[in-house]
């Protein structure tokens, strides 16, 4: 699977770093355990990643493509 997590630069504030951590955690969970989730759980987790993807993109963090995680 292509790299879908983000290595944040040091210039982000604490709140932004927390959002990056949440994004990375969701992506990792879907990557490693997505098949163990019920369909509604996976679908809603993908929606959450898509919303956070917009934040990552807005922070110019190059979040890659949502297709890489099955969105």
Phi, psi and omega per residue, in radians:
X1 nan 2.413 3.109
X2 -1.134 2.799 3.128
X3 -1.123 2.168 3.131
X4 -2.155 -0.116 3.097
X5 -1.552 2.950 -3.036
X6 -2.128 2.341 2.970
X7 -1.706 1.805 -3.055
X8 -1.276 2.553 3.026
X9 -1.266 2.930 -3.099
X10 -1.306 -0.177 -3.021
X11 -1.451 0.008 3.132
X12 -1.446 2.597 3.086
X13 -1.416 3.059 -3.060
X14 -1.054 -0.714 -3.130
X15 -1.136 -0.731 3.116
X16 -1.139 -0.697 3.103
X17 -1.105 -0.620 3.087
X18 -1.140 -0.701 3.096
X19 -1.116 -0.703 3.091
X20 -1.089 -0.715 3.124
X21 -1.106 -0.742 3.107
X22 -1.099 -0.776 3.108
X23 -1.013 -0.874 -3.125
X24 -1.071 -0.690 3.133
X25 -1.125 -0.776 3.114
X26 -1.115 -0.774 3.135
X27 -1.076 -0.774 -3.141
X28 -1.111 -0.733 3.124
X29 -1.077 -0.797 3.121
X30 -1.131 -0.660 -3.129
X31 -1.187 -0.789 -3.028
X32 -1.534 -0.540 -3.000
X33 -2.293 0.189 -3.080
X34 -1.003 -0.584 -3.140
X35 -1.258 -0.309 3.127
X36 -1.498 -0.148 -3.110
X37 -1.516 2.618 2.997
X38 -1.164 2.702 -3.111
X39 -0.942 -0.732 -3.138
X40 -1.189 -0.563 3.113
X41 -1.182 -0.810 3.132
X42 -1.110 -0.774 -3.117
X43 -1.065 -0.789 -3.133
X44 -1.242 -0.592 3.055
X45 -1.135 -0.680 3.083
X46 -1.126 -0.642 3.079
X47 -1.117 -0.707 3.113
X48 -1.128 -0.726 3.096
X49 -1.099 -0.716 -3.139
X50 -1.078 -0.701 3.102
X51 -1.152 -0.767 3.121
X52 -1.222 -0.486 3.071
X53 -1.019 -0.692 3.120
X54 -1.070 -0.686 3.099
X55 -1.129 -0.814 -3.135
X56 -1.065 -0.730 3.110
X57 -1.117 -0.724 3.113
X58 -1.123 -0.490 3.090
X59 -1.510 0.111 -3.123
X60 1.009 0.735 -3.111
X61 -1.734 0.104 3.090
X62 0.879 1.223 -3.084
X63 -1.303 0.004 3.129
X64 1.400 -2.729 -3.077
X65 -1.895 2.407 3.108
X66 -1.153 -0.421 3.120
X67 -1.068 -0.465 -3.115
X68 -1.125 -0.394 3.128
X69 -1.933 0.225 3.048
X70 1.583 0.266 3.134
X71 -1.461 nan nan
